[in-house]
Amino acid sequence: MEDIYLKETNIIVKSKIYNNYLRELEELESDRFFCRHDYEHFISVARICYILKLEENVDVCKDMIYATALLHDLGRVIEIKEGVNHALASVTIAREILKLTDFSEEDKKRILNCISYHRKKEKAEDEFFNIFYRADKLSRACFRCPAYKECNWSFQKKNHEIIY
């Protein structure tokens, strides 16, 4: 039953603090030419990460995957306004939002560590971090992007076809 109902994820997505940050982020990036960090991106990351979890038998529950995906880029608000690295700012925001949930302290720590790690390419000991990093990158349909030529991602990093 655990993987069917996303109890903690739904607490997050229905919370006022989450929706305030999400709304502000979407407003701040409304004119962004490059990939946006919006709800669609968050959900795509979650779904791809869950596929990778199933295919690679990674020990992480669906609720943690979705919660992490919903929170991982909220720090873009702080990055845009104050220039702080968004992975670090996202940890601060996520820590506050996770207080609303019943995730164990160990699970919260794992979520926060994954968020802080989500921009690092190096292999991590925790396979959750590795599949999350890949899901974040795979969520982008570069081949359909109007900013393809101007994007600073290398040709090798861009997604040229649907993989997941």
N, C-alpha and C positions, 0 to 999 in steps of 0.2 A: 504493500500500500504506500510505502514511503515515496516511491518514485512516481506515483500517479498524482497525488495532491501536493502542490508546492506551498505548504503552509507558510514558511518563513519568507519565501519570495513574495507571496501575496501580501504579507504584512508590510514588506518594504514598498512594493509598488503602489499600495494604497495609502501610504503615509504622506502627511503634509510636507515634511521636510524633503523627502525624495522628490515629490512632484514640484516643489518650489525650485530645487536645483535643476531638475530636468527642464522645466519651463524656461528658466533663465539661460541654461546652456543652449537650448534650441533657439532662443531669441538672439543670443550672442553670435551664434553660427548661422543665422538665417541667410546671410549674404556670402557665406564661405563658398568659394569656388571649388575647393578640394573636398575630400570625403568629410562628411559631417559625423559628429558624435551625437547621435540621437537614439531614440527608443528603438528604431528599426535596426540600427547597428548593434545595440545591446542584445536584442533578441536573436539576431543572426549569429552573434558570437556564442550565445548560450546554446542554440540549436546545433551548431557545428561542433562545439565542445562536447555536447552530449553524444553526438554520433561518434566522435573520436574516443570518448570514454567507453562506449559499448564495443567499438571495433578493437580497441587495444586493452580492454579489461582493466581500466584504471580505477583504483579504489577511491571514488568520490561520489557522493550522492547527487542526484539531479537537482535537489533544492539548493545545495551549495553552488553548483555550477551556475544556475540561473541567478541566484543572489549576487554572486561575484560579477557576472556579466552586467547586471543592472547597475552595479556600483563602480565598475572599473574606470570609467572615463568621466565621472561627474566632476572631478578635479579640474577639468578643462575650464570651468567657470573661473577658478582661482588663477589658472595659468593665463587666461586671456586678460583678466583684470590686474593681476599682480606679477606675472612672469614666473610664478613658482612651477616647477616641474609637475605636470598633471598627475603622474603616478603617485607622487608623494602627497599631493593635495587630495587625491581621491582616497587615500588611506585615512586621512583625517576626517573627511566627510563620512566615509563608510563606517568608521569606528562609532561615530555618533548615531548613525542610522541603525547599525547592528544592535545597539542597546535596546531597540524596540522588539527584537526577535528573541526566540528561545534557543537559538544555536548555542551549543556548549562553548565554553571559553576556548577550548582547543579548536573547535570548528571556526570560531570567529578569528582566531589567530591565523589559521590556515587561509581563510578568505583574505584577510588583510595582507598576509605575506604574498599571496598570489597577485593581488592588485598591485602591490609595490614592485613585483617582479615582471609584470605583464609587458614591459617594453624591452626586456633583456633577452637577447638571443641565445646566450649560453645555456647549456643543458643544466637543469636543476635536478636535485635528488628526488624531489617530489614530482611524480609524473603528471599530477594535476597542473602544475605550473607549466610544464612543457606542452600539454595539449591545449591549455588555455592560450598560451602565446600563439600557437599555430592557428587556433580558431579565430583569434583576433585578426590575424593577417589574412586568413582565408575568407573572412566575411566580406572582403572588398571585391566588387566586380569591376576591376580596373579596365578590362576590355570594353566596358560600356561607359566609362567615365568621360565626361566632357573635358576634364582637366588632365587627361592622360599624358599629353605631351609636356605640360608644365609641371607635372608632379615630380617631386624630388626622390621618389622611390626609384631604385635602379630597375632596369629591365628585368633582371633576374628575380627581384622581389615582387614585382607586379604579377597579378593573377591574369593570365591570358586566356583562361577558359574556366568553366565551372568544374570544381573538384568535389565539393560537398554541398 
